[in-house]
Amino acid sequence: MVAAGAIETDFGGGVVRDVVRLNQYIASQTGMSRLGLPNDIGGAISSLLVGEMGWMTGQRIEASGGMFL
């Protein structure tokens, strides 16, 4: 399972993306100092789909840019 952090999308009415103060606060809580973009999650998922990951099962992989590190 890929557990996505805060992503700039339309989810929840786009509040994470569109409310500047909320966006800044969440970004300040991540190691990468920004919110995620849809392609950030797509890249994490595609890396799991390559043949070399076939032995990995039952894992929770956090893709959050280092949120709350």
N, C-alpha and C positions, 0 to 999 in steps of 0.2 A: 504494500500500500504506500502510495506517495501522499504524505501529509503536507499540503501546500500552506504556506504562510499567507500573509496579506498580499493580495494580487490586485493590480489596477484593472478591474473589469466592471461590467454592468451589474455584477452580483450585489444584491442588497440595494438596488437602485443606484449603484455607482458611488455610494457615499465614501468609501475608502479612496477612490480615485478623485472625486470631485470636491470634497471638503478639505480645503487646503490645510487647515490646522490639524485635522485628524491625520491627513497624509503625512505631514511633517512629524507629528508625534510618533506615529508608527515607524516611520523611517529612522527616527532617532533611537529606536529600540532594536534595530538590526545591526549586525556586524558590518553589513555592506552599505549602511546609511541610505537605503532607498527601499521602496516597495518593489515587489516582484512584478514582472510582466508575464503575460500568458506564455511567451516563448521560453521564459525561464523554466516553467513547469513542463512544457513540451520537451525541452532538452533533457530534463531529468527522467521523464518517462521513456523517451527514445533510447537513452543509455541503458535502461533496464531490458530493452527488447532485443539487444544484440545477443548472439549465441553464447558468448562468454559468461553470461549471467544465469545460465540455465540451472545451476546447482543452488542458487539462492532462493529460499522460500520463506514465507511467513515473516517478512520483515516490515517494519514501519520506517520508512525513509522520509525524514523531514527535509523539505525544500522550502526554507523560510528566510534565506539570506542571513542566517545567524541571529534570528530574533531572540531577544532576551539573553544574549551571551554575557 
